[in-house]
Amino acid sequence: MIDPTAIIAPSAIIGENVSIGPWTIIGADVEIGDGCHIASHVVVRGPTKMGANNKIFQFSTIGDDTPDLKYNGEPTRLIIGDNNTIREGVTIHRGTVQDNSETIIGNDNLLMAYVHIGHDCVVGNNCILVNNASISGHVYVGDWTILSGYVLVHQFVHIGPHCFIGPAAFIYHDVPAFVTAFGSPAEPRTINREGLKRRGFSSDQIALANKAYKLLYRRGLGLDEALKEIMALGDDEIISMLLASVENSTRGIIR
């Protein structure tokens, strides 16, 4: 059902069984997949491509221009996957030509009230961003990561998969996979043991993750030496995940 007060650009593509509420604006070059529900007073601007079964709550602004001063009106994109819940007042900006020209949101994410996702960000799958969490431009958030309320993430930071970031933390450096971080600036505390358990990792894998974490953070080793000892633990998925997140770091990891 599309409310008669909604304003929809002629070039917008609306899928099957889509609900659009009162006073919502769907701009040019917007594609909305099947089964999406868009509440009242939402603004979706393009170019934006949205998958199926997304729910967007009132007063959200999706796919607008970035306020980045380098942006000069180029036709950049926002790509949103399937089954995302985008709560009240969320803002998501499109990309810039200084990066890959697109912001990407994966599948099955929960973006709670007043979350902000800046230009050129990539948010993976099954992530939760709690109320008022804000990520600056060019940030990468790995699958199954949770950013607690009021978390602030500096531009170009990479947060690995399965991380948990505590309330009101400020993330200035990259966070390796499955690390729990708290504070401002954020510091590593432990592994995300409960998160790994819930996602089906075995007790042996969790113990291995804990051993790798201690090598990285508790033995007083230099980074290169720590990585060498972590590699010696074997090629289990959990070790490969941690090593990849450290080796791909561009800002340096929290230590």
GUVOKOL-571108 format. One record per residue: residue in one letter; residue number from 0; x, y, z of N, C-alpha, C in turn. Coordinates in steps of 0.02 Angstrom, whole numbers, m for minus. Atoms other than C-alpha are relative to their C-alpha. Layout:
ATOM   aa     i      nxx      nyy      nzz     caxx     cayy     cazz      cxx      cyy      czz
ATOM    A   NUM        X        Y        Z        X        Y        Z        X        Y        Z
...
***
This chain:
ATOM   aa     i      nxx      nyy      nzz     caxx     cayy     cazz      cxx      cyy      czz
ATOM    M     0       42      m60        0        0        0        0       44       62        0
ATOM    I     1      m36      m63        4       65      171      m49      m49       56       18
ATOM    D     2       44      m53      m22      m12      316       44       m5       55      m53
ATOM    P     3        7      m51       52      m83      450      m73       40       63       12
ATOM    T     4      m40      m60      m13       18      586       14       75      m11      m12
ATOM    A     5      m70       13       15      184      500      m24       18       31      m67
ATOM    I     6      m25      m30       62      289      585     m159       53      m46      m29
ATOM    I     7      m44       50       30      373      462     m277       21       24      m69
ATOM    A     8      m25      m23       64      484      514     m421      m18      m49      m55
ATOM    P     9       18       44       55      435      445     m591       53      m53      m16
ATOM    S    10      m53       48       17      605      360     m612       11      m52       55
ATOM    A    11       m8       49      m54      591      266     m445      m30      m67      m21
ATOM    I    12       25       68       14      567       78     m458      m23      m30       66
ATOM    I    13       30       26      m61      452        4     m326      m19      m73      m12
ATOM    G    14       14       71        8      444     m185     m303      m71      m20       21
ATOM    E    15       65       27      m19      297     m297     m261       m9        3       76
ATOM    N    16       20        2      m72      205     m286      m94       41       49       42
ATOM    V    17      m36      m52      m37      294     m126      m41      m51       47       32
ATOM    S    18       42      m47      m37      214      m14       91       39       64       10
ATOM    I    19      m31      m66       m8      253      173       90      m49       45       36
ATOM    G    20       45      m37      m43      181      283      226      m10       72      m20
ATOM    P    21       17      m70       15      112      461      229       61       46        1
ATOM    W    22      m48      m55        2      221      608      180       73      m24       m9
ATOM    T    23      m67       25       16      368      499      131       19       21      m70
ATOM    I    24      m26      m21       65      478      555      m14       48      m53      m26
ATOM    I    25      m44       48       35      555      429     m134       27       36      m62
ATOM    G    26      m29      m42       52      676      520     m249       15      m38      m64
ATOM    A    27      m20       28       64      740      492     m424       56      m51        9
ATOM    D    28      m53       51        1      851      340     m460        2      m41       65
ATOM    V    29        6       44      m58      788      245     m308      m34      m64      m22
ATOM    E    30       30       65       13      752       59     m321      m14      m35       67
ATOM    I    31       20       31      m63      655      m25     m180      m24      m70      m15
ATOM    G    32       16       70       13      645     m214     m175      m66      m22       29
ATOM    D    33       65       28      m20      496     m325     m142       m6       m3       76
ATOM    G    34       16       11      m69      413     m329       27       27       51       49
ATOM    C    35      m25      m51      m46      492     m171       98      m57       39       32
ATOM    H    36       49      m42      m36      397      m68      227       36       65       18
ATOM    I    37      m29      m66      m13      437      118      231      m53       42       34
ATOM    A    38       50      m35      m41      349      217      366      m10       72      m23
ATOM    S    39       14      m69       18      289      397      365       62       45        9
ATOM    H    40      m51      m52       m9      403      549      347       71      m26       m9
ATOM    V    41      m66       25       18      549      452      274       21       33      m65
ATOM    V    42      m27      m26       62      662      525      140       51      m51      m26
ATOM    V    43      m48       44       33      750      406       19       21       34      m65
ATOM    R    44      m25      m33       59      860      489     m111       47      m46      m37
ATOM    G    45      m41       44       40      957      412     m253       61       35      m29
ATOM    P    46       10       71       15     1049      336     m331        6      m45       62
ATOM    T    47        2       49      m55      999      206     m200      m35      m63      m25
ATOM    K    48       31       64       16      964       22     m226       m9      m39       64
ATOM    M    49       18       33      m63      876      m70      m86      m29      m69      m17
ATOM    G    50       24       68       11      846     m258      m77      m69      m12       28
ATOM    A    51       68       21      m21      695     m353      m12       m8        1       76
ATOM    N    52       22       10      m70      603     m351      154       37       44       50
ATOM    N    53      m28      m48      m46      685     m199      230      m56       40       33
ATOM    K    54       48      m42      m37      592      m98      363       35       64       20
ATOM    I    55      m28      m65      m16      627       88      377      m52       39       39
ATOM    F    56       46      m35      m44      547      184      519        2       75      m12
ATOM    Q    57       13      m70       13      489      364      525       61       45       13
ATOM    F    58      m49      m55       m6      602      517      505       71      m21      m18
ATOM    S    59      m66       19       25      748      420      430       14       35      m66
ATOM    T    60      m23      m29       63      849      498      289       51      m47      m31
ATOM    I    61      m39       54       29      923      368      173       24       21      m69
ATOM    G    62      m28      m12       66     1041      399       27        8       73      m18
ATOM    D    63       m9      m71       16     1062      587       42       74       14      m15
ATOM    D    64      m69      m21       12     1217      683      m11       40        2       65
ATOM    T    65      m44       m7      m58     1365      677      107       16       74       11
ATOM    P    66      m24      m67      m13     1416      839      194       75        8      m10
ATOM    D    67      m72       m4       13     1598      797      152       14       57      m49
ATOM    L    68      m13      m59       41     1670      958       80       30      m17      m68
ATOM    K    69      m27       20       65     1754      860      m60      m55      m20      m49
ATOM    Y    70       55       22       43     1585      804     m126      m25       58      m43
ATOM    N    71       19      m53       46     1535      902     m280      m58      m20      m44
ATOM    G    72       61       18       36     1370      826     m331        5      m59      m47
ATOM    E    73       m7       58       44     1436      670     m416      m54      m52       14
ATOM    P    74       54       50       m9     1308      529     m443       24      m64       34
ATOM    T    75      m23       59      m38     1371      412     m307      m60      m40       24
ATOM    R    76       53       48      m13     1272      266     m238       m4      m20       74
ATOM    L    77       10       37      m62     1199      183      m85      m30      m67      m18
ATOM    I    78       25       68       12     1174       m5      m90      m20      m30       67
ATOM    I    79       26       32      m61     1066      m89       44      m24      m69      m18
ATOM    G    80       20       68       13     1041     m277       53      m71      m16       22
ATOM    D    81       66       25      m18      895     m378      119       m9       m4       76
ATOM    N    82       19       17      m69      804     m395      285       33       45       53
ATOM    N    83      m27      m47      m49      875     m241      370      m57       37       35
ATOM    T    84       46      m42      m37      783     m146      506       35       65       16
ATOM    I    85      m29      m67       m7      818       40      505      m49       41       41
ATOM    R    86       48      m30      m47      739      125      654       m3       76       m8
ATOM    E    87       18      m70        6      685      304      688       62       45       m6
ATOM    G    88      m50      m52        4      793      449      632       69      m20      m24
ATOM    V    89      m65       22       26      934      349      552       19       42      m61
ATOM    T    90      m26      m34       59     1043      440      425       55      m42      m31
ATOM    I    91      m50       38       38     1142      350      290       16       40      m63
ATOM    H    92      m21      m40       58     1243      447      160       30      m43      m55
ATOM    R    93      m31       34       57     1297      394      m13       76       11        1
ATOM    G    94      m73       m2        2     1479      375      m61       27       63      m33
ATOM    T    95      m34      m55       35     1607      492     m139       47      m31      m52
ATOM    V    96      m45       25       52     1716      477     m293       72       m7       25
ATOM    Q    97      m67        9      m29     1869      489     m180       11      m71       25
ATOM    D    98       m5       71      m21     1831      308     m129      m30      m41      m57
ATOM    N    99       30       42       52     1726      178     m222      m68       27      m23
ATOM    S   100       63      m33       21     1579      299     m247      m62      m33       28
ATOM    E   101       60       31      m27     1464      193     m141        7      m16       74
ATOM    T   102        8       24      m68     1407      158       35      m39      m65       m4
ATOM    I   103       30       66        5     1357      m23       66      m23      m24       68
ATOM    I   104       29       32      m59     1243      m99      197      m19      m71      m20
ATOM    G   105       12       69       18     1234     m289      196      m71      m23       17
ATOM    N   106       65       31      m15     1093     m404      253      m10      m10       75
ATOM    D   107       19       21      m67     1001     m434      416       31       42       55
ATOM    N   108      m27      m45      m51     1067     m283      509      m56       37       37
ATOM    L   109       46      m42      m40      980     m185      647       36       66       14
ATOM    L   110      m26      m67      m12     1015        2      646      m52       35       44
ATOM    M   111       48      m27      m48      931       73      800       m4       77       m5
ATOM    A   112       19      m70        9      866      250      827       61       47       m2
ATOM    Y   113      m49      m55        7      975      397      769       70      m24      m14
ATOM    V   114      m66       23       25     1118      291      704       18       42      m61
ATOM    H   115      m25      m34       60     1226      382      576       53      m43      m33
ATOM    I   116      m50       36       40     1322      295      438       24       48      m55
ATOM    G   117      m28      m50       45     1438      411      342       15      m28      m69
ATOM    H   118      m15       17       69     1492      410      161       54      m54       m6
ATOM    D   119      m50       51       18     1587      263       87       11      m53       53
ATOM    C   120       m5       53      m50     1557      151      237      m23      m67      m28
ATOM    V   121       24       67       14     1535      m37      224      m19      m32       66
ATOM    V   122       25       37      m59     1428     m124      355      m18      m69      m25
ATOM    G   123       10       68       23     1428     m313      340      m70      m27       12
ATOM    N   124       64       33      m12     1290     m435      386       m9      m15       75
ATOM    N   125       17       19      m69     1201     m468      551       32       45       53
ATOM    C   126      m28      m47      m48     1271     m313      635      m56       35       38
ATOM    I   127       46      m41      m39     1185     m213      772       36       65       17
ATOM    L   128      m25      m66      m21     1216      m27      790      m53       30       45
ATOM    V   129       49      m20      m51     1131       32      949       m9       76       m3
ATOM    N   130       21      m70        4     1050      203      974       58       49        1
ATOM    N   131      m47      m55        3     1156      353      923       72      m20      m16
ATOM    A   132      m66       18       25     1306      252      865       12       36      m66
ATOM    S   133      m16      m38       61     1395      352      729       66      m23      m28
ATOM    I   134      m62       19       32     1524      295      604       16       51      m55
ATOM    S   135      m22      m51       48     1623      421      502       11      m31      m69
ATOM    G   136      m11       24       68     1667      407      319       53      m53       m5
ATOM    H   137      m50       50       19     1761      259      245       10      m53       55
ATOM    V   138       m6       50      m54     1730      146      398      m25      m67      m25
ATOM    Y   139       22       68       15     1717      m43      380      m19      m34       65
ATOM    V   140       25       36      m59     1613     m143      505      m12      m73      m21
ATOM    G   141        5       70       19     1632     m332      496      m64      m34       23
ATOM    D   142       61       38      m16     1493     m462      507       m6      m14       74
ATOM    W   143       17       19      m69     1408     m495      674       30       47       53
ATOM    T   144      m27      m47      m48     1484     m342      756      m55       40       33
ATOM    I   145       47      m41      m36     1390     m244      889       35       64       22
ATOM    L   146      m22      m65      m25     1419      m58      917      m52       24       50
ATOM    S   147       47      m22      m51     1338       m5     1080      m20       73       m9
ATOM    G   148       25      m68        5     1247      159     1108       54       52        6
ATOM    Y   149      m44      m59       m2     1340      321     1074       72      m16      m18
ATOM    V   150      m67       14       26     1492      235     1000       16       48      m57
ATOM    L   151      m24      m43       53     1594      351      889       60      m34      m33
ATOM    V   152      m54       33       37     1706      280      753       32       50      m48
ATOM    H   153      m39      m46       42     1842      385      670        1      m24      m72
ATOM    Q   154       m2       18       71     1854      389      481       57      m48      m15
ATOM    F   155      m47       50       25     1946      248      392       14      m58       48
ATOM    V   156      m10       55      m47     1936      132      543      m32      m64      m27
ATOM    H   157       27       66       15     1910      m55      512      m14      m36       66
ATOM    I   158       19       40      m58     1817     m157      643      m14      m70      m25
ATOM    G   159        4       68       25     1835     m344      621      m66      m34       16
ATOM    P   160       62       37      m15     1696     m475      625       m3      m23       72
ATOM    H   161       14       27      m66     1618     m530      789       27       44       57
ATOM    C   162      m23      m45      m54     1679     m378      887      m60       25       41
ATOM    F   163       49      m34      m43     1586     m299     1032       33       64       25
ATOM    I   164      m26      m65      m21     1613     m113     1063      m46       28       53
ATOM    G   165       40      m21      m57     1554      m49     1232      m29       70       m8
ATOM    P   166       35      m64        5     1443      103     1264       46       60        1
ATOM    A   167      m34      m65        3     1507      276     1218       75       m5      m14
ATOM    A   168      m71        7       17     1675      208     1160       17       44      m60
ATOM    F   169      m25      m35       58     1779      311     1040       53      m44      m33
ATOM    I   170      m44       45       36     1864      202      909       43       40      m48
ATOM    Y   171      m47      m40       39     2018      285      837       46      m44      m42
ATOM    H   172      m41       48       37     2116      131      780      m41      m62      m16
ATOM    D   173       35       59       23     2067      m32      698       m8      m50       58
ATOM    V   174       14       50      m52     1989     m169      806        2      m69      m32
ATOM    P   175       m5       67       30     2041     m349      767      m63      m42       13
ATOM    A   176       57       45       m5     1914     m488      746      m11      m25       71
ATOM    F   177       27       27      m63     1813     m546      898       27       33       63
ATOM    V   178      m24      m36      m59     1891     m417     1015      m56       42       30
ATOM    T   179       45      m45      m37     1787     m328     1147       40       61       22
ATOM    A   180      m36      m61      m16     1836     m146     1170      m46       49       36
ATOM    F   181       36      m50      m39     1782      m13     1294       45       62        8
ATOM    G   182      m37      m59      m20     1832      165     1335        7       52      m54
ATOM    S   183       m9      m56       46     1876      331     1255       68       32       14
ATOM    P   184        2       44       59     1993      303     1170       m8      m74       20
ATOM    A   185       16       69      m16     1942      121     1161       63      m42       11
ATOM    E   186      m54       47      m15     2054      m13     1234      m27      m71       m2
ATOM    P   187       22       70        1     2046     m202     1211       m9      m26       71
ATOM    R   188       13       28      m66     1971     m295     1359        6      m76        2
ATOM    T   189        1       73        2     1945     m477     1309      m27      m21      m67
ATOM    I   190       33       22       62     1872     m585     1171      m76        3       10
ATOM    N   191       73        0       m2     1687     m580     1128      m23      m73        7
ATOM    R   192       12       71      m12     1665     m752     1206      m74      m19      m11
ATOM    E   193       71       17        5     1475     m748     1218      m23        5      m72
ATOM    G   194       18       m7       70     1457     m685     1040       23      m59      m42
ATOM    L   195      m26       58       37     1567     m824      971      m40      m63       17
ATOM    K   196       40       58      m20     1470     m953     1071      m68       m1      m33
ATOM    R   197       66       m5       30     1303     m891     1006        1      m14      m75
ATOM    R   198       m5        7       73     1365     m899      827       28      m67      m21
ATOM    G   199      m15       69       17     1413    m1082      837       72      m20        2
ATOM    F   200      m70       21       m7     1599    m1081      869        6      m49       58
ATOM    S   201       m8       52      m50     1655    m1232      969       39       27       60
ATOM    S   202      m38      m19      m59     1728    m1224     1144       75       m1      m14
ATOM    D   203      m71        3       18     1896    m1274     1070       21       62      m40
ATOM    Q   204      m16      m60       39     1889    m1130      945        1       62       44
ATOM    I   205        2      m57      m45     1842    m1007     1082       63        1       44
ATOM    A   206      m62        4      m39     1988    m1069     1187       60       22      m42
ATOM    L   207      m53      m20       46     2101    m1046     1035       m1       76      m10
ATOM    A   208        7      m73        7     2034     m869     1011       28       35       61
ATOM    N   209      m25      m30      m62     2073     m831     1193       76       m4        3
ATOM    K   210      m73        7        0     2250     m898     1175       32       50      m48
ATOM    A   211      m27      m47       49     2278     m792     1019       m5       72       27
ATOM    Y   212        9      m67      m29     2208     m638     1108       55       14       51
ATOM    K   213      m52      m11      m51     2330     m662     1252       68       11      m31
ATOM    L   214      m63      m11       35     2475     m675     1132        4       71      m28
ATOM    L   215        1      m66       30     2421     m514     1049        2       56       51
ATOM    Y   216       11      m55      m46     2380     m415     1205       27       m9       71
ATOM    R   217      m15       10      m71     2440     m494     1367       71      m24       14
ATOM    R   218      m67       28      m11     2616     m562     1340       55       52       m7
ATOM    G   219      m50      m52        9     2703     m396     1308       42       m9      m62
ATOM    L   220      m38       12       61     2758     m453     1135       m9       58      m49
ATOM    G   221        9      m45       57     2791     m337      989      m49      m30      m49
ATOM    L   222       53       24       45     2661     m349      852       25      m56      m46
ATOM    D   223      m25       51       46     2768     m447      730       13      m66       36
ATOM    E   224      m12       61      m38     2821     m571      863      m65      m34       21
ATOM    A   225       65       28      m19     2642     m592      924      m33      m35      m59
ATOM    L   226       31       31       59     2580     m626      747       34      m65      m19
ATOM    K   227      m36       62       15     2716     m755      721      m23      m56       46
ATOM    E   228       22       52      m47     2663     m849      878      m73      m18      m12
ATOM    I   229       70       16       15     2479     m836      832       m4      m45      m61
ATOM    M   230       m1       43       60     2516     m911      660       19      m71       18
ATOM    A   231      m22       67      m21     2599    m1057      749      m56      m39       33
ATOM    L   232       57       35      m31     2431    m1098      831      m39      m42      m50
ATOM    G   233       35       40       50     2370    m1172      667      m40       43      m48
ATOM    D   234       37      m35       53     2255    m1129      523      m75       m4       10
ATOM    D   235       71        1      m14     2087    m1140      610      m32       66      m24
ATOM    E   236       37      m58       24     1954    m1019      545        7       60       48
ATOM    I   237       m2      m54      m49     1963     m919      707       66       36       m2
ATOM    I   238      m66      m31        5     2150     m890      687        7       38      m65
ATOM    S   239       m4      m34       64     2136     m846      503      m39       66        2
ATOM    M   240       40      m60       m6     2000     m720      546       38       56       37
ATOM    L   241      m38      m49      m39     2107     m634      676       59       27      m39
ATOM    L   242      m59      m21       37     2263     m631      569      m18       47      m58
ATOM    A   243       20      m41       57     2171     m560      419      m19       70       23
ATOM    S   244       21      m65      m24     2096     m419      522       59       43       23
ATOM    V   245      m60      m37      m21     2267     m371      592       42       19      m61
ATOM    E   246      m43      m11       58     2363     m389      429      m29       51      m48
ATOM    N   247       32      m48       46     2235     m284      333       m9       69       32
ATOM    S   248        8      m64      m34     2241     m143      460       41       55      m35
ATOM    T   249      m35      m57       29     2287       27      388       12       55       51
ATOM    R   250       m9      m52      m51     2271      135      545       38      m26       61
ATOM    G   251      m28       30      m60     2354       15      665      m55      m22       47
ATOM    I   252       53       27      m43     2257      m90      789        4       31       70
ATOM    I   253        0      m21      m70     2205      m40      964       46      m46       38
ATOM    R   254      m49       40      m38     2340      m98     1086        0       22       72
***
